[in-house]
Structure formats: C-alpha cells, structure tokens
Amino acid sequence: MNEPKGATTGTAEPVAGGGRTGPATEAFLAHRNLLFTVAYEMLGSAADAEDALQETWLRWVKVDLRQVSDHRAYLVRIATRRSLDRLRVMRRRKEEYVGPWLPEPLLTAPDVADDVELAESVSMALMLVLETLSPTERAVFVLREVFDIGYEEIAAAVGKTPATVRQIAHRARRHVDARRPRQAVSPRQARAALESFQRALETRDLQGLLDVLAPEVVLVSDGGGVKQAAPWPITGADKVARMIVRGLGKARIALTSEPTVVNGNPALLLHVDGEFDGVIAVRVEDARITGLYYVRNPQKLTRIASETPLTLR
C-alpha cells in the first residue's frame, strides 16, 4: 500500500531553538490522542497501537508539510495504514493464542464514560464484535461509524474506491448492529449493576449473582496461557454464577474488588490474597449484566496503573 502523496525522504524534524518544537511535531502532538484511539479501536491492543503511532511518526516527519492541507486527515490516513498492516499480523498471532482473546483494558478518565458515543466505541463488548470483522471491514467501520470520516478519505486510507468503501461500510454496519448490545444504559445504571455484582461476588452470594446476571449472560476470561482461565466462554446465569461461587469456595481465597472505569465503562479491579489479579469489565442491558470480561493475562494489564486519554476528535 502506497503512502499518501507528499511524502519525501527527509529526516526527523529537529527541535527548534529555545525548546520550541517544529510544525511537524506540533501537529503530531495535537492529534496524538485521536491517533491512538483510532489505532486502539482497530487493534484492541495498546502496545500495538503505540507501535503503530511510532511508525506513523516516522512516516510523518518525512512528509513535505507544504503539500498537506489537512494535517489531521493525513495523520489519520497514515495511522490507519500502519494499523491495518499490524492488524493482519495480529490475526495470525491470535490464531495461536491460548484460550479466549480479549482486548487490552485501558484505565480511562471518568469523563470518557460521560461521552456515550466514545464509551460504547471502546467498550469490551463492541471491541469483541469488531474482532469478527475482516481487517478492512474493521478499519472502514471504525473510521466511518466511530470517527465520522468521509468515504473519499477512508478510500484513500484503505486503498479502495469510494464506491467499494460504501459497500464495505454497509456490510460491516449490518454485521455489527446484529451483534452489538441491544440497548444503551446510562452510566448510573451500569454502576448500579456493577455494585450489585461486586457485593454478591465478595460475599459469594449465589442468589445475589443470579439476581444481577441476565439469563443469557456470557463470561469470557483471558489468561493467555499464563494465568488460569476458562478455555471457552461460559454462557447462562446459572452456570456463570455457580462457577464463580464454586471457584471462590474451593480456593478459599481472600477476594477484594475496587470499582474503576475501564474502556469508558464501569469495571472492577480484583485482588486475590492481597495481590492484583485482573480486571473484570461488564456489559449491562436492561439493568442486568449480559457480559463479563475478565482479563488476567499480566501482559495485558500494563495500562491499569494510569489513565489513557482517548478522544474521537
């Protein structure tokens, strides 16, 4: 895939005298959070998103800015291409992954939860749905449906014609709509459901779990072959609740949990016998939990110590 026109063979831009940065650096930094959000929503991995941004920067500093009328669009185009390349490689890695694969959870600021559109777009539930798309379908869906980028610009980013992009967008939208959560709930309703789940979890209250879990709830746990996890998703309130209670009872562990905001949605940080064990995010519909996403793989828990800024603009 060719780079956008305007690229040259220049070198990295030096920092101007007096500590000031040059125009290429300023433009990149101004849009960095947006570029990271684009890359993360395409990849589901913060580490790979950071690598895609590094590659974007290396391409960007070789560009003749006099030929670029829209820095934001040009940067998004480069980041999309770099992410697409990585996404194709990641699909092969995921085929060898041990057990279910979940996106890398990000500790996010409370204001992300207040932005309903952003919170849904980075939620574990939607990110898992995006995993079922092809790389090009995912890129088109993210750029069009999440970031509202025009078809012509998307076509330039993915190397397709605008007419083809429209067809891909329609197909991807139909696929996602058939699998995304049926009804959005307010942050307050989601927090209430999580609080009920937290109480039942810490007290090993089987009935309390059954009361807050929807009949069709699905539990997905990701240990990556490093930590113990269910080798496949567990479906149904009774199976999920009994597995949780039985697992806690057999291990006779001291479990504590701390509410937080992960990927713009309420979640719990779990500690077992005083040691950090993982993150469990929830999907809430009609005041009950329909999805539990438990990430235990230590390699995916590096973004829990500090907030990651995300933005759609």
Buried (B, 14 or more C-beta within 10 A) or exposed (E): EEEBEBBEEEEEBEEEEEEEBBEBBBBBEEBBBBBBBBBBBBBBBBEBBBBBBEBBBEBBBBBEBEEBEEBBBBBBBBBBBBBBBBBEEBEEEEEEEEBBBBBBBBBBEEEBBEBEEBBBBBBBBBBBBBBEBBBBBBBBBBBBBBBEBEBEBBBBBBEBEEEBBBEBBEBBBEBBEEEBBEEBBEBEBBBBBBBBBBBBBBEBBBEBBBBBBBEEBBBBBBBBEBBEBBEEBBEBBEEBBBBBBEEBEEEEEEBBBEEBBBBBBBBBBBBBEEEBBBBBBBBBBEEBBBBBBBBBBBEBBEBBEEBBBBBBE
